[in-house]
Amino acid sequence: MKPFTASRLARLAAGTVLLGGLAAGAAAADLDENCVVSVLNRNVQVKADGSWVLPNLPANFGEVRARATCVRSGVTTYGESNTFTIPANGSVNIPPIHIGPTTPIPTSLVLSASPTVLTTPGATTQLRAMATYNNGGSQTDVTGSGTSFSTTNPAIATVSAGGLVTAVRSGTVVLLANNEGTSGLLQLRVSLQGADSDGDGIPDEEELRLGMNPNNPADGQLDVDHDGLTAAEEFAAGSDPRNPDSDGDGLSDGAEVKCGRSACTSPLLADTDGDGVRDKLELQTGSDPLNAASVNWGAAIATMRVAPANFTLVVNSLTGSASVQLTVTGVLVDGTEVNLTSSARQTAYASSNVTSCNFGAPDGRVYASTAGTCDITVSNNGHTAVAQGIVQDFAPNQLGYITIPGFANGIAVSGDYAFIAAGSSGLQVVSLSADRRTPAIVASLNLSANANDITLAGNIAYIATTGGLKVVDVATPTVPRLLGTFSGVGNAMGVKVRGTTAYVAAGSTLYIVSVANPGAMIQAGSIGLSGQAWNLDVDTSRNLAAVGMGYGGLALVDISNLSAPVLRGTAQTGDARGVALRGNLAIVADYSNSMTSVDIANLAAPQILSRTQQSLGGLLQNVILSGNFALGADVVFVNGVPIVDISNPAALQPRTILNFPARDDNGMGIAADDSFIYLVTEHSSLQRGGSSGDSRLYIGQYQPRVDLAGVAPTAAISLPAEGTQVYEGAPLTVVAEAQDDITVAAVRFLVNNQTVFTSTAAPYQYTFTVPNGVSSLTLGAVARDLGGNEGAAAPVTVKVAPDPLTTVIGRVIDVGGLPQAGATVTAPGGRTATTDADGRFQIVGVPTVLGNLVLQASLTGGDGLVRTGASGATAPVLAGTTDVGSITLIEARWEDNFGTLWTTCDDCNTTRTLPFTFPFYGQPQTTAYVGTNGYITFGSGDSTYTESVPAFNNRPRIAAFFDDLIGGGGVLINDTLPDRFVVTYDRTRQYSQGGSNTLQIQLFKDGRIMFGFKGITALTSGSITGLTPGPNAPFQQVDFSATPSLELAAQTAIYEYFTSTSLFDLDYAFIVFTPTAAGGYSVRTVLAPVTAPVATLVGAPAGSSGPTMLRAAMATTTSVSASTLANAEVRVRSSTNPAWAGMVNTDAQGAFSLYGVPPGGVTIEVWRSGVLVARGAAVSTGKLTEAELLQAQLAAPVAQPKSGAGQ
C-alpha cells in the first residue's frame, strides 16, 4: 500500500474481529458496547460481543497500548492492553484489554545519551529516557519501562529495543523515544575516522555513495539543492544534499539549521515538537515549534469538522445507556489535518439540551439521557462545528412465531435461516424473513432418528439424535443433504464442534468424534461421567469441555489428549442442563437452582459465585451468551426468556424477561444473533428430548437493529497487497474486511473508480478476470451501514503485465511406452501441436494464467479407434519452458450411438442382461441394474437418490455421477455393441437444482470401465464418482483431477465426493478403470485442457477470441419475482475451469449479463444478504473454443418434495 500521509498508514484491527469471535480469556467479559477503545488518540465504540476494529492508524510510533473506557450504570472504569507495535501497511492482533489499573501517561519525555558523537564503526552509546508526570514529582527513568526507540536513518545508526545505539556509517540521525504515546528525541552524529582524501569534511565513502568526487574539496562546498546548506553542512546535519526540504515541512533545510534562533528545528522532522502542527506553520502563526504546549490554534486552524455530523442514540432498557464518540478534525491553513478531539488541544464541547445529551470521558464522548434532540457545538479558538443528535428509547419485544412439526428440541441460526432439531420430524429449516416477523419453513430432512440438539460449523450442521451424530450439508439451506452418520455415541442429547472434532453428550458419557470426513467419522476418545449428560460447551484455548450432567452437576473435562480425556473437577449446581463458557467463567442453565455462575479458574476446585432467583432467572433447559448478557430457555415463566447481566459474575443481575404472551410454552432450545432471540418451545412437556408434540419457534428482539448514530463503517482491502504483480487474463480476487458499530449492510467494490460489484454479506469479495491493455488497476471498497453511512478503504494499486506465456514440451507414448507419432496435443488456451517420430512435441505461447497446465493428446490408430491421454497437472514456468513429461494414450472416447431411450422417470432402475460376461473386481457379472441416478449396480437394483458414502457402498456399484437426477433427454441404453455396454444420461436435470447434466458409463467386455462427462451443471448439489465392490470394502478417497494415474488394490472402493465446497471438476473428462492381474484397477483420468475466458470490464466488448456471453433474465414464475432478484449478487461457476468465478449484480428487473464465461456447464446462484434467492444453469453445446449465447432461467431455490422410495 502506498503512503498517503507523512506517516505511513497502518490498519489496526482487534484480533477477535478478524477471527470472527471474542477476545480470549477475561478480555471478552471486560469489553462490551458500553466501552470505547482508544489508540493514539483514535477512538472506536466496542460492539456487544467485545469486538472492535480501528483502521488507518499512523505507524512507526514504536510500542503503544490500546486503552478502554467503560461506563456502566454511571460508573466509569478503565483498562489497557499490553504494549504492541503497529506495522506499516498491515494489521495486528493486539493483546487482550483488561479492566483494572492502568499505566500512567507521561506529560513529557526527555531523551539523552553520552556521548552523542560516535567515531568508529560499531561504537555504541546508551540512550536514557526521563519521564515527567502530572503529579509534579521529579523525573523518572523509564528507559527500560515501556519505552520504545527508533531512528530516522538505520543506515547511519541503529538502535536496539533497549535503547543501545550502534554506529554504522557517517552521518547525522534523530533518535526517537516513545512511552505511552509521549515522544522525546535526540540528535546524534556518527563521524567515522575513515579517509577524507580531499579534506572537505565528508568521508570518501559518503562522497562515493552520493556520487561526489572524494578527491575534489570544492564539491563539499556546493549547494546542489539550493537550500542554503553546503554538502558538508548537510552531511553534518544529516539532511539530504539533493533535497532542499528533507522532512517536507515547508522549511528549507538551511532555514531549519541556520535559523538565527537560540534553538532550531530539525531538518529531519516535519513536526519537531510532535504537537501535530508542522514547523513552518508554527513559525507563521507565532508558536514555538520546539514546545508541544505552544500552539496558536486560532491562527493555525482554517476550518473544523465533527463526525458524525448527525447521530441518533437508542437507549436500550437492558443497558440504560447509549453514547457516541465524536471525532473533531481541524484542517490547518497549510492543508494538513490534525485530530482536535482532545480538550488538551483547546477544544470545548457544549450541548443545547443537557437533559438529552451530556458529556463524559473520554473527550468528545456524548451520552444519552432522556429522549429528545440536541445540538452539540464544538469550538476551538473561534472555530466551530455542530453535530445534531436525537435520543430514542427501546425495550425488548416479541416479533413473531411459527409452528414447528415434531418436537422442537434445539436450534441454531445462521444469517436469515434457523435450523431446528425437531424430534421425530428431523431437521426443519426456517427462513426467518428480513424483519423476523414472517418466518416460514422452507425445507426439512428426515434423519431416521429423533433430533435432540443441533450446532453449526460453517455450512455444516451437526445434529445429536437418538441414532447418533448426524452431519448435514446446509450450504444451500433449502436443500439440506445428509453427509454421514456416526451411531457409536447412541442417544445423543448435545453436541459442539471445534475444527474437525465433535464433542457429544450422550447417556453418562462425553464422546469425542473426528468429523474430518463426514462420510467416515471415527471415535477419537470418550470419558464416563456421573449423571445424565444433557449438553455442553467447549473452550479449545483451555482444552476444556464443560458438560451439564443434570444432578451430577457441572463436569470439567481436560481434552488436551483427545484420545484420553480427563475429568479435572465438578461443581454441584443442582440439576445442570446446559452451560456456556467465557474465559474463567461458566454460566450454567440449572433446572433446580436457576441461572448459576461458576468460577472455573481452578478446574480442580470450581467455585459457585452467584445464582439468580427463580422468579427472575427461571428454571432452565439451556443458556447462551450474547455480549454481557446470558439468555435462558426457561420452563417456569409464561413463555419468557430471562435476560441476565453477567458483567459481574459474582452478582448476576436479571435485567428483564422477554415475554411471548401468545400462550404458555416451555423453552427447550435458544439461539441469538446481534439483535434477535430465537426460542424453540413445547406446549405441554417440561423435558427436552421429546419426539412429537405442539412446538413453536418464537422470535423476539432484544437489541435495536438500527444504525442512527451516524458512525460510518470501516473498510480495508486485505487482498491483494499494494503493488502486487498480476497478469492479463488471470483471475483476481479482491477481499475486503468491513466493520461497523451496528452492522455492515453492503460493500461496493471498485476497479479504476468504477463500481463493479456489490456484496451484501460476508465474506466480502469480488473475483474478476484481469483485462488486457492496462498497466495497472486501482482497487477500492466502500462499506455502507444500515444508516447509509459509508466508509472507504484505502485504495490498492496492482501492477498489470501481459501473460509471460510458456513453451510446453513433452512426449506422447502408448501403454507399452512406445512413442506415438502424429498425435494431436492440445494445450490450455487452445494451442496445438503434432508429435514427431519420437512422440515429442513443443507448443509455444501457452498461457500461464489459467492455473496448472493439463495437456490432452489424441490419436486415431490404424484400427480406427481414437486413443486419448492427458498430462498430469504441471505448474507453468513463466517465460520459460515447462516439461509436462509423458502422456500415455488409452482408449477413451464418447460413444455417440446412445441406443434406445429407457426412461425419463424419477428414482427408477431397470434390469438388463449384459451382451457379455463382465468381470467386476474379478467377479463375473451377467446382469446389470441401471439406475436413473447416475449409477449401475450388481446383485440388486437401487433407487437411492440421496448420495452418501454408506449408500454408495451398500452394494457393488459403478457410479459415474451419483446424484438425484431426473428427466431431460432421459436415460438411454445401448446393449447391441459387440464389445461394450453403454448407458447415457442425456441432459438430465438435478431434481432440486434443475440444469442439464450429460454423462456416460461404458462397460467393456475385457472388464474396463469408462466414465465420460459432456456438460455438467450440478456442480454444488453433491455427487459421488467411483467404484465399490460392496459392503465393508476398504475405501480410497481420491481427487481424480489431481491424480491422473493411480493403482487401486483388489476389493477396494474408490470415490470422490463432490460438495458445495469441493465442486465437480471433471466435465469433458474421461475416467478409465482397467482391471489388473492383482484384482484391482489401473485408473487413468483424461482431463480436457482449460480454455481461457476473455476478460471484459465494465461492459467492455469481448476480445477477438470470441468468448461466451452468459445472459440471464428473471424467470417467469410466481415463485420468484423481479423485486426478489433486483440488485442482487450473481455468482457463476464453471464445470470446465474450476478456478474461474463470475460475479455480477442484477439490474432493477432482475436480469444480468456476464461476459467472458468459459465453455461447458455453468451453475448460477443469486444471493442477497447472505440468502440464496434464486438459481439457474446453462450448458454450452458448441466446441470448447466457440463463442455462444447461453440462455438461463432463474428460479426460486425451493426444496422439491420427494415421493420416491429411495432416500
Secondary structure as GFF3:
##gff-version 3
##sequence-region A 1 1207
A	DSSP	beta_strand	9	13	.	.	.	ID=ss1
A	DSSP	alpha_helix	15	19	.	.	.	ID=ss2
A	DSSP	alpha_helix	27	30	.	.	.	ID=ss3
A	DSSP	beta_strand	35	39	.	.	.	ID=ss4
A	DSSP	beta_strand	42	45	.	.	.	ID=ss5
A	DSSP	beta_strand	53	58	.	.	.	ID=ss6
A	DSSP	beta_strand	63	64	.	.	.	ID=ss7
A	DSSP	beta_strand	67	72	.	.	.	ID=ss8
A	DSSP	beta_strand	75	80	.	.	.	ID=ss9
A	DSSP	beta_strand	84	85	.	.	.	ID=ss10
A	DSSP	beta_strand	98	99	.	.	.	ID=ss11
A	DSSP	beta_strand	108	113	.	.	.	ID=ss12
A	DSSP	beta_strand	117	118	.	.	.	ID=ss13
A	DSSP	beta_strand	124	132	.	.	.	ID=ss14
A	DSSP	beta_strand	140	141	.	.	.	ID=ss15
A	DSSP	beta_strand	147	151	.	.	.	ID=ss16
A	DSSP	beta_strand	157	159	.	.	.	ID=ss17
A	DSSP	beta_strand	164	167	.	.	.	ID=ss18
A	DSSP	beta_strand	171	179	.	.	.	ID=ss19
A	DSSP	beta_strand	182	190	.	.	.	ID=ss20
A	DSSP	alpha_helix	204	210	.	.	.	ID=ss21
A	DSSP	three_ten_helix	217	221	.	.	.	ID=ss22
A	DSSP	alpha_helix	231	237	.	.	.	ID=ss23
A	DSSP	alpha_helix	253	257	.	.	.	ID=ss24
A	DSSP	alpha_helix	279	285	.	.	.	ID=ss25
A	DSSP	alpha_helix	297	300	.	.	.	ID=ss26
A	DSSP	beta_strand	301	307	.	.	.	ID=ss27
A	DSSP	beta_strand	310	316	.	.	.	ID=ss28
A	DSSP	beta_strand	323	325	.	.	.	ID=ss29
A	DSSP	beta_strand	327	332	.	.	.	ID=ss30
A	DSSP	beta_strand	337	339	.	.	.	ID=ss31
A	DSSP	three_ten_helix	343	345	.	.	.	ID=ss32
A	DSSP	beta_strand	348	351	.	.	.	ID=ss33
A	DSSP	beta_strand	357	360	.	.	.	ID=ss34
A	DSSP	beta_strand	365	368	.	.	.	ID=ss35
A	DSSP	beta_strand	372	380	.	.	.	ID=ss36
A	DSSP	beta_strand	383	394	.	.	.	ID=ss37
A	DSSP	beta_strand	397	404	.	.	.	ID=ss38
A	DSSP	beta_strand	410	414	.	.	.	ID=ss39
A	DSSP	beta_strand	417	421	.	.	.	ID=ss40
A	DSSP	beta_strand	427	431	.	.	.	ID=ss41
A	DSSP	beta_strand	440	445	.	.	.	ID=ss42
A	DSSP	beta_strand	451	457	.	.	.	ID=ss43
A	DSSP	beta_strand	460	465	.	.	.	ID=ss44
A	DSSP	beta_strand	468	473	.	.	.	ID=ss45
A	DSSP	beta_strand	481	486	.	.	.	ID=ss46
A	DSSP	three_ten_helix	487	489	.	.	.	ID=ss47
A	DSSP	beta_strand	492	498	.	.	.	ID=ss48
A	DSSP	beta_strand	501	506	.	.	.	ID=ss49
A	DSSP	beta_strand	509	514	.	.	.	ID=ss50
A	DSSP	three_ten_helix	518	520	.	.	.	ID=ss51
A	DSSP	beta_strand	522	528	.	.	.	ID=ss52
A	DSSP	beta_strand	535	539	.	.	.	ID=ss53
A	DSSP	beta_strand	544	548	.	.	.	ID=ss54
A	DSSP	beta_strand	554	558	.	.	.	ID=ss55
A	DSSP	beta_strand	566	571	.	.	.	ID=ss56
A	DSSP	beta_strand	576	582	.	.	.	ID=ss57
A	DSSP	beta_strand	585	590	.	.	.	ID=ss58
A	DSSP	beta_strand	594	599	.	.	.	ID=ss59
A	DSSP	beta_strand	607	611	.	.	.	ID=ss60
A	DSSP	alpha_helix	614	617	.	.	.	ID=ss61
A	DSSP	beta_strand	620	626	.	.	.	ID=ss62
A	DSSP	beta_strand	629	634	.	.	.	ID=ss63
A	DSSP	beta_strand	640	645	.	.	.	ID=ss64
A	DSSP	beta_strand	653	659	.	.	.	ID=ss65
A	DSSP	beta_strand	666	672	.	.	.	ID=ss66
A	DSSP	beta_strand	676	682	.	.	.	ID=ss67
A	DSSP	beta_strand	695	701	.	.	.	ID=ss68
A	DSSP	beta_strand	714	719	.	.	.	ID=ss69
A	DSSP	beta_strand	725	727	.	.	.	ID=ss70
A	DSSP	beta_strand	731	739	.	.	.	ID=ss71
A	DSSP	beta_strand	744	751	.	.	.	ID=ss72
A	DSSP	beta_strand	754	759	.	.	.	ID=ss73
A	DSSP	beta_strand	764	769	.	.	.	ID=ss74
A	DSSP	beta_strand	776	785	.	.	.	ID=ss75
A	DSSP	beta_strand	790	792	.	.	.	ID=ss76
A	DSSP	beta_strand	796	801	.	.	.	ID=ss77
A	DSSP	beta_strand	806	813	.	.	.	ID=ss78
A	DSSP	beta_strand	824	826	.	.	.	ID=ss79
A	DSSP	beta_strand	832	834	.	.	.	ID=ss80
A	DSSP	beta_strand	840	846	.	.	.	ID=ss81
A	DSSP	beta_strand	856	860	.	.	.	ID=ss82
A	DSSP	beta_strand	866	870	.	.	.	ID=ss83
A	DSSP	beta_strand	881	888	.	.	.	ID=ss84
A	DSSP	beta_strand	890	891	.	.	.	ID=ss85
A	DSSP	beta_strand	900	903	.	.	.	ID=ss86
A	DSSP	beta_strand	909	920	.	.	.	ID=ss87
A	DSSP	beta_strand	923	931	.	.	.	ID=ss88
A	DSSP	beta_strand	935	937	.	.	.	ID=ss89
A	DSSP	alpha_helix	949	952	.	.	.	ID=ss90
A	DSSP	beta_strand	957	962	.	.	.	ID=ss91
A	DSSP	beta_strand	965	966	.	.	.	ID=ss92
A	DSSP	beta_strand	970	974	.	.	.	ID=ss93
A	DSSP	beta_strand	980	990	.	.	.	ID=ss94
A	DSSP	beta_strand	994	1004	.	.	.	ID=ss95
A	DSSP	beta_strand	1009	1016	.	.	.	ID=ss96
A	DSSP	beta_strand	1023	1028	.	.	.	ID=ss97
A	DSSP	beta_strand	1035	1037	.	.	.	ID=ss98
A	DSSP	three_ten_helix	1040	1042	.	.	.	ID=ss99
A	DSSP	beta_strand	1045	1048	.	.	.	ID=ss100
A	DSSP	beta_strand	1053	1058	.	.	.	ID=ss101
A	DSSP	beta_strand	1070	1075	.	.	.	ID=ss102
A	DSSP	beta_strand	1081	1086	.	.	.	ID=ss103
A	DSSP	beta_strand	1108	1114	.	.	.	ID=ss104
A	DSSP	alpha_helix	1122	1125	.	.	.	ID=ss105
A	DSSP	beta_strand	1129	1134	.	.	.	ID=ss106
A	DSSP	beta_strand	1141	1145	.	.	.	ID=ss107
A	DSSP	beta_strand	1152	1157	.	.	.	ID=ss108
A	DSSP	beta_strand	1161	1168	.	.	.	ID=ss109
A	DSSP	beta_strand	1171	1179	.	.	.	ID=ss110
A	DSSP	beta_strand	1189	1194	.	.	.	ID=ss111
###
